[in-house]
Amino acid sequence: MGLLDGKVAIVTGGGNGIGEAECRLFAKEGAKVVVNDLGGARDGTGASLSAAQKVADEINAAGGVAVANGDDVSTPEGGQRIFQCAMDNFGAANILVNNAGILRDRTFSNMSEDEWDAVVRVHLKGAYCVTKPVWEWMKANGGGVIVMTSSGSGLFGNFGQANYGAAKAGLYGFMRVLTLEGRKHGIRLWALAPGAYTRMTSDLPGRRDREPDPMSLPERIAPGVLYMVSGLSGDQTGKVLSVSSRGVREIKMLQTKGFSPTAPWTAQDVADHADDIFFADESAREIA
């Protein structure tokens, strides 16, 4: 018995990297998988079904069940077709992993509107476009699990990635709201903050000309996502799981004890109560 026997999973960006590793592991654990990938370059240009088809063919050859899909996540029509692909082939959509993404890194002063829009469109709007039809099906059919692929760039920040960080932070907020709205329908939400060596990250500063840490390879990230979408995670929802060569840990948004004035207050009161209002040591944060 596999952890995902009887389940149907949609994975966007499933033709390479973390998405590919997720597709392969889900299929190994018994899920029928829709491998979605537009098949473009890292910056989002171009399109080809070959990447998704290769993964689906290899899953099927190994005894699993998968179908390739090359629709664009960033349009409502594309999102609907991805969902319909699951319906037409497998009749369900129990799991959705929003993993599709592109990079157009540049410092904010040098970033064009097109570079901003393209990244936000694929990551954030893409998650909306695919999630919308899946969400409605899950509401009507007893629930499911949806994973948003966020990033330390959005949760903590990263130089030269204003567009990517904004989109990834938006996915965290999207996940938190859907957690509240999905609870009564049996829909569980997660966010993944991965640290992986993929074609998206292999030539970034600090990664060039360096052998990848084996623990940061995509297949070492996928088990964390399998945990999220399987019964192993029980009824947990609304959480962020960081998975990287540094290990597996939850990332949480916290607040201090704070200062609660009982009368009209001033900016000087904030300064006077700074020890209660602000975290004492920001360097203690662990960045995934």
C-alpha positions in Angstrom: 0.0 0.0 0.0 1.3 3.4 -1.0 0.7 6.6 1.0 -1.2 8.1 -1.9 -3.1 5.0 -3.2 -6.4 6.1 -4.8 -5.4 9.8 -5.0 -5.0 12.0 -8.0 -2.3 14.7 -7.9 -1.7 17.7 -10.1 1.8 19.1 -10.0 2.6 22.3 -11.9 6.1 22.8 -13.0 6.4 19.1 -12.9 8.9 18.7 -15.8 12.0 19.6 -13.9 13.5 20.1 -10.5 11.4 19.8 -7.3 8.2 19.4 -9.3 9.6 16.5 -11.2 10.8 14.9 -8.0 7.4 15.3 -6.5 5.7 13.7 -9.5 7.9 10.7 -9.4 7.6 10.2 -5.6 3.8 10.7 -5.7 3.4 8.1 -8.4 5.7 5.7 -6.6 3.3 6.1 -3.6 0.3 5.2 -5.7 -1.1 8.5 -6.9 -2.2 9.1 -10.5 -0.3 12.2 -11.5 -0.9 15.1 -13.9 2.6 16.4 -14.8 2.1 20.0 -15.9 4.9 22.0 -17.4 4.9 24.7 -20.0 8.4 23.6 -21.0 9.9 27.1 -21.3 13.2 28.5 -20.3 14.0 29.6 -16.8 12.9 33.1 -17.6 9.5 31.9 -18.9 10.2 32.2 -22.6 9.3 29.4 -25.0 7.1 26.3 -24.6 7.4 22.6 -25.2 5.5 19.5 -23.9 8.8 17.5 -24.0 9.8 18.0 -20.4 6.4 17.0 -19.0 6.0 14.2 -21.5 9.4 12.7 -20.6 8.5 12.6 -16.8 5.1 11.1 -17.5 6.5 8.5 -19.9 9.2 7.4 -17.4 6.6 7.2 -14.6 4.4 5.0 -16.8 7.3 2.9 -17.8 8.1 2.3 -14.2 4.6 1.0 -13.5 3.1 4.2 -12.3 0.2 6.3 -13.8 0.8 9.7 -15.2 -0.3 12.1 -18.0 1.6 15.1 -19.4 0.0 18.5 -19.7 1.6 21.6 -21.2 -0.9 24.3 -20.4 0.1 27.8 -19.1 -0.7 28.2 -15.4 -0.9 32.0 -15.7 -4.2 32.2 -17.4 -7.7 31.2 -16.1 -8.2 29.2 -19.3 -4.9 27.3 -18.8 -5.7 26.6 -15.1 -9.1 25.2 -16.2 -7.5 23.0 -18.8 -5.0 21.6 -16.3 -7.9 20.7 -13.9 -9.9 19.3 -16.8 -6.9 17.1 -17.7 -7.1 15.5 -14.3 -10.9 15.1 -14.6 -10.8 13.6 -18.1 -8.0 11.2 -17.4 -8.6 10.3 -13.7 -11.9 11.8 -12.6 -10.6 13.6 -9.5 -8.2 16.2 -8.1 -7.3 15.3 -4.5 -3.9 17.0 -4.4 -2.6 20.1 -6.0 1.0 21.3 -5.7 1.6 24.8 -7.1 5.2 24.6 -8.1 5.5 26.3 -11.5 7.8 29.3 -11.5 10.3 31.5 -13.4 13.1 33.8 -12.5 14.0 37.2 -13.8 16.4 38.4 -11.2 17.6 42.0 -11.2 18.1 44.7 -8.6 15.0 46.8 -8.1 16.4 49.9 -9.7 17.2 48.0 -12.8 14.0 45.9 -12.9 11.5 46.5 -15.7 7.8 46.4 -15.3 7.7 43.4 -17.6 10.2 41.6 -15.4 8.1 42.3 -12.4 4.8 41.3 -14.1 6.1 38.1 -15.6 7.4 36.6 -12.3 4.3 37.7 -10.3 2.0 36.4 -13.1 3.5 32.9 -13.1 4.1 32.3 -9.4 1.2 34.2 -7.8 -1.5 34.5 -10.5 -0.6 31.0 -11.7 -1.3 29.6 -8.3 -4.7 31.4 -8.4 -5.6 30.2 -11.9 -4.9 26.5 -11.1 -6.2 26.5 -7.6 -9.6 28.1 -8.5 -11.2 25.1 -10.4 -9.5 22.6 -8.1 -10.8 24.4 -5.0 -14.4 24.3 -6.3 -14.1 20.6 -7.0 -12.6 19.9 -3.5 -15.4 21.8 -1.8 -17.9 19.7 -3.6 -16.1 16.4 -3.1 -15.0 16.1 0.5 -11.8 18.2 0.5 -8.2 17.6 -0.4 -4.7 19.1 0.0 -3.2 22.1 -1.7 0.5 23.1 -1.4 1.9 26.5 -2.3 5.6 26.6 -3.1 6.8 29.7 -1.3 10.5 30.6 -0.6 12.9 32.0 1.9 13.2 34.9 -0.6 9.6 35.9 0.2 9.6 35.0 3.9 13.0 36.5 4.7 14.1 38.4 1.6 16.9 38.0 -0.9 19.0 40.5 -2.7 18.0 41.1 -6.4 14.7 39.2 -6.1 12.0 41.9 -5.4 9.6 40.4 -8.0 10.2 36.8 -6.9 10.1 37.6 -3.2 6.9 39.6 -3.5 5.3 36.7 -5.4 6.5 34.1 -2.9 5.3 36.2 0.1 2.0 36.5 -1.7 1.7 32.8 -1.9 2.2 32.6 1.9 -0.7 35.0 2.4 -2.8 33.2 -0.1 -2.2 29.9 1.8 -3.1 31.5 5.1 -6.4 32.8 3.9 -7.4 29.6 2.1 -6.6 27.7 5.4 -9.4 29.6 7.1 -11.8 29.3 4.2 -11.0 25.6 3.5 -11.2 24.2 7.0 -15.0 23.6 7.0 -14.7 21.9 3.6 -11.9 19.5 4.6 -9.4 21.3 2.4 -5.9 21.4 4.0 -3.3 24.0 3.0 0.5 24.0 3.2 3.4 26.1 2.0 6.8 24.7 1.1 9.9 26.8 1.6 12.5 24.7 -0.2 16.3 25.1 -0.5 17.2 23.0 -3.6 19.8 22.8 -6.3 17.8 22.9 -9.5 18.1 24.6 -12.9 16.4 27.6 -11.2 19.3 28.0 -8.7 22.3 26.2 -10.1 24.0 29.4 -11.5 23.0 31.9 -8.8 25.8 33.7 -6.9 27.3 31.2 -4.4 26.2 28.2 -6.5 28.3 28.6 -9.6 31.3 26.2 -10.0 30.3 24.4 -6.8 29.2 20.8 -6.5 25.6 20.6 -5.1 25.1 19.4 -1.6 23.4 15.9 -2.0 20.9 17.0 0.7 19.8 19.9 -1.5 18.9 17.8 -4.6 15.2 17.9 -5.5 14.6 14.2 -4.6 15.7 15.1 -1.0 13.0 17.9 -0.9 10.1 15.8 -2.2 9.6 13.7 0.9 8.6 16.8 2.8 5.9 17.5 0.3 4.8 13.8 0.4 4.4 14.2 4.2 2.2 17.3 3.7 -0.2 15.7 1.2 -0.5 12.3 2.7 -2.3 11.0 5.8 1.0 11.1 7.7 0.3 14.8 8.4 -3.1 14.1 9.9 -5.3 17.2 10.0 -2.5 19.8 10.1 -3.1 22.8 7.9 -1.9 26.4 7.4 1.8 25.6 8.1 5.0 26.4 6.3 7.6 23.6 6.1 11.2 24.5 5.3 13.0 21.7 3.6 16.7 22.1 2.6 20.2 20.8 3.2 19.9 22.4 6.7 17.1 20.1 7.6 13.3 20.1 7.9 11.7 22.7 10.1 8.5 24.8 10.5 8.7 28.5 9.8 6.2 30.6 11.8 5.2 34.2 12.0 5.6 35.3 15.6 4.7 38.4 17.6 6.2 39.9 20.7 4.5 40.6 24.0 4.1 44.1 22.8 2.9 47.3 24.5 -0.8 47.9 25.3 -1.5 51.5 26.1 -4.5 52.4 28.2 -4.6 56.0 27.1 -3.7 58.0 24.1 -0.1 57.2 23.3 2.7 58.8 21.4 5.8 57.8 19.4 7.8 58.4 22.5 5.8 55.6 24.2 6.9 53.2 21.5 10.5 54.2 22.1 10.1 53.8 25.8 8.6 50.3 25.5 10.9 49.1 22.7 12.1 46.0 24.7 8.5 44.7 24.8 7.6 45.7 21.2 10.6 44.4 19.2 12.4 41.1 19.1 15.7 41.3 21.0 17.9 39.4 18.5 16.9 39.2 14.9 20.1 37.3 14.1 18.6 34.3 15.9 16.3 33.7 12.9 17.1 30.6 11.0 16.9 31.3 7.2 16.1 28.3 5.1 
